[in-house]
């Protein structure tokens, strides 16, 4: 492998790792920030809506930016937005300013969403050069980052370390990692030739056109469901354990750490079961395993059992997003548009998830509200057959 190609792959991994650290640093401190803001579950759902709305906006703009400017420029803008967002959240949380936290999360989410399509397009390009999977490793890098961030968050929460300094430290880590990583990414990946305005228009037409494919629609439903499953843990798991099972804030952070570790293991070890059993079996089994874990979290009266059950939740949800993106890219025609369309469906779940669960929790409690996620897991298991490719029998089944 040429050093430049190795540097390219490593740079993408570092970017996903840094994004996961930044995301988990915020999540681990959600109970403390919620208390400092003095908001209800519904109010916290609206604050979290900033992250979802920013993410969705970033995803919607990402494909067009990649086609006009290339993946490297898109990832640079993404990094700037993430760094700015974390810094704003740190300052606003200290001042107990809910609108400021909303704004910071919107900026951070826009950076995450903007980088999502670019990272997948860059990863697909590396896969083409290496002739072996790279995307599961990249998504595993994000999950590994969440493990690191959640572990540090748990320790700092136990030490009662100030939230502002914790988040500012995470901001510095994301900034330093991004500065190093951007240098290793070649310019121009994904950029369309010709007039930039025409590239933008053709990209929009392609993203609408691909939804005529019934198989892609089903994949979109699966990724929406699995992203909701993953996002519900990212947004609510520490609070679910604190409010629903009476654990301490440190216990809530520990539970999220277990979930993130399970996600990481599932993604980094995912190639072997995919190669042996195929996408359909893996996604269906994963949805059912996640459903079993989530059911224990919802219905168990034991906080210890509920905390242990998040391992099943994380393992089952681990491959939903990356495998769906991979399945969307099976057809080389309009591959970028298909990947962008499926990723947009996934981020739609992140958009509606936090406020929906927050409002449900206001009326029935957070544990009961999570039953909506169980319904989505059953839906994903029923539609898993769409993961089987139509035209490439040599591909992963």
C-alpha positions in Angstrom: 0.0 0.0 0.0 1.4 3.4 -1.0 2.1 5.7 2.0 -0.2 8.4 0.6 -3.1 5.9 0.4 -2.3 4.7 4.0 -2.3 8.4 5.1 -5.6 9.0 3.3 -7.3 6.0 5.1 -5.8 6.9 8.4 -6.8 10.5 8.1 -10.5 9.5 7.5 -10.3 7.2 10.5 -8.9 10.1 12.7 -11.7 12.4 11.6 -14.4 9.9 12.5 -12.6 9.1 15.8 -12.5 12.9 16.7 -16.2 13.3 15.7 -17.1 10.4 18.1 -15.1 11.9 20.9 -16.8 15.3 20.4 -20.2 13.7 20.3 -19.8 11.5 23.4 -18.3 14.4 25.4 -21.5 16.3 25.0 -23.7 13.2 25.6 -21.9 12.2 28.8 -22.7 15.6 30.3 -26.3 15.8 29.3 -27.7 15.2 32.8 -25.5 18.0 34.2 -26.3 20.3 31.4 -30.1 19.5 31.7 -29.9 20.4 35.4 -28.0 23.6 34.8 -30.6 24.6 32.2 -33.5 23.6 34.5 -35.7 22.3 31.7 -38.2 19.5 31.5 -37.9 16.4 29.3 -39.9 18.2 26.6 -37.7 21.2 27.0 -34.6 19.1 26.7 -36.1 17.5 23.6 -36.3 20.9 22.0 -32.7 21.7 23.0 -31.6 18.4 21.4 -33.6 19.3 18.3 -30.7 21.8 17.6 -28.3 18.8 17.0 -30.8 17.0 14.8 -31.8 20.1 12.8 -28.2 21.0 12.2 -27.3 17.4 11.2 -30.1 17.3 8.7 -29.2 20.6 7.2 -25.6 19.5 6.9 -26.6 16.2 5.2 -28.8 18.0 2.7 -26.0 20.4 1.8 -23.2 17.9 1.8 -23.7 16.2 -1.6 -23.9 19.5 -3.4 -20.8 20.8 -1.7 -18.9 17.6 -2.5 -19.9 17.9 -6.2 -18.8 21.5 -6.4 -15.7 21.6 -4.2 -14.7 18.0 -3.4 -14.6 16.0 -0.3 -11.5 17.6 1.3 -13.0 21.1 1.3 -16.3 19.8 2.6 -14.6 18.0 5.4 -12.6 21.2 6.3 -15.9 23.2 6.6 -17.3 20.3 8.6 -14.4 20.4 11.1 -14.7 24.2 11.5 -18.4 23.9 12.3 -17.9 21.1 14.8 -15.2 23.0 16.7 -17.3 26.2 16.8 -20.4 24.3 17.9 -18.6 22.6 20.9 -17.2 25.9 22.0 -20.6 27.5 21.9 -22.2 24.7 23.9 -19.5 24.9 26.5 -20.1 28.7 27.0 -23.8 28.5 26.9 -24.1 25.6 29.3 -22.0 27.5 31.8 -24.3 30.5 31.5 -27.4 28.3 31.7 -28.6 29.6 28.3 -30.8 27.0 26.6 -30.9 29.0 23.3 -27.1 29.1 23.2 -26.9 25.3 23.8 -29.4 24.9 21.0 -27.3 27.0 18.7 -24.1 25.3 19.6 -25.6 21.9 19.0 -27.0 23.1 15.6 -23.5 24.2 14.6 -21.9 20.9 15.8 -24.7 18.9 14.1 -24.3 20.8 10.8 -20.6 19.9 10.9 -21.3 16.2 11.6 -24.0 16.1 8.9 -21.9 17.9 6.4 -19.0 15.5 6.9 -21.2 12.4 6.7 -21.6 12.1 3.0 -18.1 13.4 2.3 -16.6 10.7 4.6 -18.6 8.0 3.0 -17.6 9.1 -0.5 -14.0 9.4 0.5 -14.2 5.9 2.1 -15.7 4.4 -1.0 -12.9 5.9 -3.0 -10.3 4.3 -0.7 -12.3 1.0 -1.0 -12.0 1.2 -4.7 -8.2 1.5 -4.5 -7.8 -1.2 -1.9 -10.4 -3.6 -3.2 -11.6 -4.3 0.4 -14.1 -2.9 2.8 -13.2 0.4 4.5 -16.6 1.9 5.5 -17.2 -0.4 8.5 -13.8 0.6 9.9 -14.7 4.3 9.5 -18.0 3.9 11.3 -16.2 1.8 13.9 -13.8 4.7 14.3 -16.7 6.9 15.2 -17.9 4.4 17.7 -14.4 4.0 19.2 -14.4 7.8 19.6 -17.7 7.6 21.5 -16.1 5.0 23.8 -13.1 7.2 24.5 -15.3 10.3 25.0 -17.8 8.4 27.2 -15.1 6.9 29.3 -13.5 10.3 29.9 -16.9 11.8 30.5 -17.8 9.2 33.1 -14.5 9.9 34.9 -14.8 13.6 34.8 -18.5 13.4 35.9 -17.4 11.3 38.9 -14.7 13.9 39.7 -17.2 16.7 39.3 -15.0 18.3 36.8 -16.6 21.5 35.4 -18.6 20.9 32.2 -17.2 24.0 30.5 -13.5 22.8 30.8 -14.5 19.3 29.8 -16.2 20.5 26.6 -13.4 23.0 25.8 -10.8 20.2 26.1 -12.9 18.1 23.7 -13.0 21.1 21.4 -9.2 21.3 21.4 -9.0 17.6 20.6 -11.3 17.8 17.6 -9.5 20.9 16.3 -6.0 19.3 16.6 -7.1 16.0 15.0 -8.9 17.8 12.1 -5.8 20.0 11.3 -3.7 16.8 11.1 -6.2 14.7 9.2 -7.2 17.2 6.5 -3.6 17.2 5.2 -3.8 13.5 4.4 -6.9 13.8 2.2 -6.3 14.4 -1.5 -8.2 17.3 -3.1 -11.0 16.7 -5.6 -12.6 13.4 -4.6 -16.3 13.4 -5.6 -16.0 16.8 -7.4 -18.1 16.9 -10.6 -16.4 18.1 -13.8 -17.8 21.1 -15.7 -19.9 24.0 -14.5 -20.5 24.1 -10.7 -24.0 25.3 -11.0 -24.9 22.6 -13.5 -23.3 20.1 -11.1 -25.5 21.3 -8.3 -28.6 21.1 -10.4 -27.8 17.6 -11.7 -27.0 16.5 -8.2 -30.4 17.6 -6.9 -32.2 15.8 -9.8 -30.2 12.6 -9.1 -31.1 12.6 -5.4 -34.8 12.8 -6.3 -34.6 10.3 -9.2 -33.1 7.5 -7.1 -36.2 7.3 -4.9 -38.0 5.8 -7.8 -36.2 2.6 -7.0 -38.4 0.5 -4.7 -35.4 -1.4 -3.2 -33.8 1.9 -2.2 -37.0 3.1 -0.6 -37.0 -0.1 1.6 -33.3 0.5 2.5 -34.3 4.0 3.4 -36.9 2.7 5.8 -34.3 0.4 7.4 -31.7 3.1 7.8 -34.3 5.5 9.2 -35.4 2.9 11.8 -31.8 1.9 12.7 -30.6 5.5 12.9 -33.6 6.2 15.2 -32.5 3.3 17.4 -28.9 4.5 17.6 -29.9 8.1 18.0 -32.3 7.4 20.8 -29.4 6.0 22.8 -27.1 8.9 21.8 -29.7 11.5 22.9 -31.4 9.9 25.9 -29.5 6.9 27.3 -27.8 8.7 30.3 -31.1 10.5 31.2 -33.0 7.2 30.7 -30.9 5.6 33.3 -30.9 8.6 35.7 -34.6 9.4 35.4 -36.0 5.9 34.5 -33.9 3.7 36.8 -32.7 6.1 39.5 -28.9 5.7 38.8 -26.4 8.5 39.5 -25.1 10.8 36.7 -21.9 8.7 36.8 -24.0 5.5 36.4 -25.8 7.1 33.4 -22.4 7.9 31.8 -21.2 4.4 32.5 -24.3 2.9 30.8 -23.7 5.0 27.7 -20.0 3.9 27.7 -21.2 0.3 27.6 -23.5 1.0 24.7 -20.7 2.8 22.8 -18.3 0.0 23.5 -20.8 -2.6 22.2 -21.4 -0.4 19.0 -17.6 -0.3 18.5 -17.2 -4.0 18.8 -20.1 -4.7 16.5 -18.8 -2.5 13.8 -15.1 -3.4 14.0 -15.9 -7.1 14.0 -18.8 -6.8 11.5 -17.0 -8.0 8.3 -16.8 -11.6 9.4 -20.6 -12.2 10.0 -21.4 -10.1 6.9 -19.2 -12.3 4.7 -20.5 -15.5 6.2 -24.3 -14.8 6.5 -24.9 -11.8 4.3 -26.6 -8.5 4.9 -30.1 -9.7 5.2 -29.4 -12.1 8.0 -27.1 -9.7 9.9 -29.5 -6.8 9.8 -32.5 -8.9 10.7 -30.6 -10.6 13.6 -29.2 -7.3 14.7 -32.7 -5.7 14.9 -34.0 -8.5 17.0 -31.0 -8.5 19.3 -31.3 -4.7 19.8 -35.1 -5.2 20.4 -34.3 -7.7 23.2 -31.8 -5.4 24.8 -34.1 -2.4 24.6 -37.1 -4.4 26.0 -35.0 -5.2 29.1 -34.1 -1.6 29.5 -37.7 -0.6 29.3 -39.4 -3.3 31.3 -36.8 -4.5 33.8 -37.1 -3.3 37.3 -33.4 -3.8 37.9 -31.1 -1.0 37.1 -28.1 -3.4 36.9 -29.9 -5.7 34.4 -31.1 -2.7 32.4 -27.5 -1.3 32.3 -26.2 -4.7 31.1 -28.9 -5.0 28.5 -27.6 -1.9 26.6 -24.8 -4.1 25.4 -27.4 -6.0 23.3 -28.9 -2.7 22.2 -25.6 -1.5 21.0 -24.5 -4.8 19.3 -27.8 -5.1 17.5 -27.8 -1.5 16.2 -24.1 -1.4 15.3 -24.2 -2.3 11.6 -27.6 -0.8 10.7 -26.3 2.5 9.3 -23.0 1.4 7.6 -24.5 -1.7 6.0 -27.5 0.4 4.7 -25.1 2.9 3.2 -23.1 0.1 1.6 -26.2 -1.5 0.2 -27.3 1.9 -1.3 -24.0 2.1 -3.1 -24.3 -1.3 -4.8 -25.5 0.3 -8.0 -22.7 2.3 -9.5 -25.2 4.5 -11.4 -25.7 7.7 -9.3 -23.9 6.0 -6.4 -23.2 9.4 -4.6 -26.8 10.4 -5.0 -28.0 7.0 -3.6 -25.7 7.2 -0.7 -26.8 10.8 0.0 -30.4 9.9 -0.2 -30.1 7.0 2.3 -28.0 9.1 4.6 -30.6 11.8 4.5 -33.3 9.2 5.5 -31.1 8.2 8.4 -30.7 11.8 9.6 -34.4 12.4 9.3 -34.6 9.9 12.2 -32.1 12.1 14.1 -34.3 15.1 13.3 -37.6 13.8 14.6 -36.2 11.5 17.3 -35.2 13.8 20.2 -38.3 16.0 20.3 -40.7 13.1 19.6 -39.3 11.0 22.5 -39.1 14.1 24.7 -42.8 14.9 24.2 -43.8 11.3 24.6 -41.7 11.1 27.8 -43.5 14.2 29.1 -46.8 12.3 29.0 -45.9 8.6 29.6 -42.4 8.7 31.0 -39.1 8.1 29.2 -39.0 4.4 29.7 -42.4 3.9 28.2 -41.7 6.3 25.4 -38.9 4.1 24.3 -41.5 1.5 23.2 -41.8 3.5 20.0 -38.2 2.4 19.2 -39.2 -1.2 19.6 -41.7 -0.8 16.8 -39.1 0.5 14.5 -36.8 -2.4 15.2 -39.5 -4.8 14.3 -40.1 -2.9 11.1 -36.4 -3.0 10.2 -36.3 -6.8 10.7 -39.3 -7.3 8.4 -37.7 -5.2 5.6 -34.2 -6.7 5.9 -34.6 -8.6 2.6 -34.1 -5.4 0.7 -30.4 -5.6 1.7 -29.9 -8.4 -0.8 -28.3 -6.9 -4.1 -30.2 -7.5 -7.3 -27.4 -7.4 -9.9 -24.2 -8.3 -8.1 -24.2 -11.9 -6.9 -20.5 -11.7 -6.0 -21.2 -8.9 -3.6 -22.0 -9.3 0.1 -25.5 -10.9 0.2 
